[in-house]
Amino acid sequence: MEAAARLMHDQGIAATSLDDVLAASGTGKSQLYHYFQDKRDLTVAVLRLQFDRVLAAQPCLRDEQCHDLTQWRDEVLRAHREHHFGNCPLGVFAGQVDRDPVLREELAALFDQWQQAIGELLRRALEQGRARPDVDPADASLALLSALQGGTLLSHLHRGPGPLTRALDGTIAHLT
């Protein structure tokens, strides 16, 4: 899984063959096919692994006690710095799954879960008076996820945190 995730993230899904994954992981075909039916099945598992990594880097989203959007922002920025301003571990796949409805639906569902987790953080912030009372968590979570994705892309291109920081800060300022 680790080898497949690294290869698919770095060189793309289409450019990553099962033979590449086998060579990078040092495993045999029988072992791979014991766990995965085909490349699509492996790719779904990679998408889920990447989603789990994203959420692990943003513990505020799973912490029922967390209601601080700024703490979440700091987690996002820390993870982005630790990955040297690289592409989003999940967002990097967005343009790569268009031709496969199973993969596209899986990726969309994972982004929906991410947005819902941000929406839950916003609900907690509202309950604690840490967001404007007129904030709609569904709309605001989409705005925050969009700021995160766009900011990540631009920060990657510029090799620095500026665009992501400004995108998140501007969106959070609008919500608080």
Secondary structure as UniProt FT lines:
FT   HELIX           2..11
FT   TURN            14..15
FT   HELIX           18..25
FT   HELIX           29..35
FT   HELIX           39..56
FT   HELIX           59..61
FT   TURN            64..65
FT   HELIX           69..82
FT   TURN            83..85
FT   TURN            89..90
FT   HELIX           91..96
FT   TURN            98..99
FT   HELIX           101..127
FT   TURN            128..129
FT   TURN            133..134
FT   HELIX           137..158
FT   HELIX           162..175
//
